Amino acid sequence: MTWRTASKEELRSELVKRIGEGAMSLSDLCWEYGISRPTAYRWLARYRGGKRLKDRSHRPLHLAGRPASSWLQRLRRLRVRRKTWGARKLRVILGERFGEVGLPSVSAISRWLKQWGLAKGRKRRQPGPLILREGLTKPKCCHEVWTVDFKGWYRTGDGSRVDPLTVRDLYSRYGIRIGLLADQTVSTARREFARIFRKHGLPKRIRCDNGAPFGGGGPTGLTRLSAWWIKLGIGVEFITPGKPGENGSHEQFHKIYKDEVANEPDWDPVSQQRRSTAWLADYNRNRPHESLDQQRPASWYQKSPIRLPRKVASWSYRKGWPRCWVKGNGEISWQGIRRFVGEAFVRDYVGLKPLRRGIWTVYFGPILIGELHENEKGGIRLAQYRHAK
C-alpha cells in the first residue's frame, strides 16, 4: 500500500478496523503499515475512546515563564512612554506600581521588547581594514628567528610551582635559555627576556603562539610584552591558532626536556634551575641533532651582534602625523573624545596618519592598529589581522 492514496486519518481508521476484524496478527499489520506496536495501541485506544485520529498539536498547553497578558499590556504601555529605558529600569517601575507577584524577569522583558521591535540595540562598530599576516620565516642564519614558549608548569620536590620559559634559535637549534619562572605574567616574562637579551643579544624575529603572555585578545594580537619586542626592533611571528605543528621543533625540544629533566625534578626551584641549565649546556654541546646532519647546535651558533639598548625611546612619527599618548586604560583622547586603542600600547605614543577628511589611520610604530573616524564616538575601527590560508 502507499501512503499517498489516503490521508493519515483514513489510514489509521482502516488500521483499527482491521485490528478489530482479527484477520491478521497485530505484528503483521504493524509491519504492513510501517508503525510500531505501541503506536498501534495508542491509535486503537483513541478510536475506542471516541477521539479522532488526526495529528495532535505538540504545542504545550501552558508556556513556562510566559508573562500574563496583563503584564504584557503594562510593559508595552510603559515602554511607549519611556522609549530610552532598558529592561532593568522598566522592571523596577513595574514592580513598584503593580507588585512583585507575577512580575516578569529582566530577560523576559528584554525578549518581549525585541519581539515587539521596541528594544534599543547597540550599534555595532564597523570593522577596520583587513590585514593578512605574512607566512612564517625560514631562517638562513643565526638569530633570524627565535622560537619561544612556556612548557607546561610542574612542581619541584618541595611543592613549589615553576613555569619553564624556553627560548631557542631556530636556525642552529641552540637552546638559549630555560628559565624556571614563578608565573607567566607579562612583567615576570619581560624581566627574564631582558636578562636573555643582555647576554645573547637581540634576534630579528620571535615566533610564538597566541597565548599569554606573548599574544593577547586584541586585533593585533599583541600584549605589552610583544609590543615591547617591536619597540626593540624585533618582528613578531604568531603561529596559526590551533596549529602547534608550526612550532613543531620547539615542541620536540619540550618533550626531550620533560623526559630527561622535568619528570623527576629536584627538591626546590633553585636546584632545579641549576639542573635545567646544566642539561641545556649538554644539549647544545654534546647532543647530535638530525636537522644539523648530526652536528651539535653549539657548532652552528654565533652570538647576536644586535645589543639591547639601555633605554628605549617613545615612538616618533613622520611630520604631519599627530601623536596621542596611550593612557593606562588603553585609551587616547582625540578632539575631547576618549577612544580605546589597546592595552598593549599603554604609556607610549600612537601616530595618526591622515587618510582623508575626518579619517585617520592609527599606528603603533610600524603596526597598523585601525582607523579613527571623527564622526564616530567611542573607540576606533580596529584592524583585522588574519593568517593567510
Buried (B, 14 or more C-beta within 10 A) or exposed (E): EEEEEEEEEEBBBEBBEBBEEEEEEBEEBBEEBEBEEEBBEBBBEBBEEEEEBEEEEEEEEEEEEEBEEEBBEBBEEBBEEEEEBBBEBBBEBBEEEEEEEEBBEBEBBBBBBEEEEEBEEEEEBEEBEEBEBEEBBEBEEBBBBBBBBBBEBBEBEEEBEBBBBBBBBBBBBBBBBBBBBEEBBBEBBBEBBEEBBEEBBBBBBBBBBBBBBBBBEBBBBBBBBBBBBBBBBBBBBBBBEEEEEBBEBBBEBBEEBBEEBBEEBBEBBEBBBEBBBEBBEEBBEEBEBEEBEEBBBBEBBEEBEBEBEEEEEEBEBEEEBEBBBBBEEBBBEBEEBEBBBBBBBBEBBBBBBEEEEEBBBBBBBEBBBBBBBEEBEEBBBBBBBEBEE
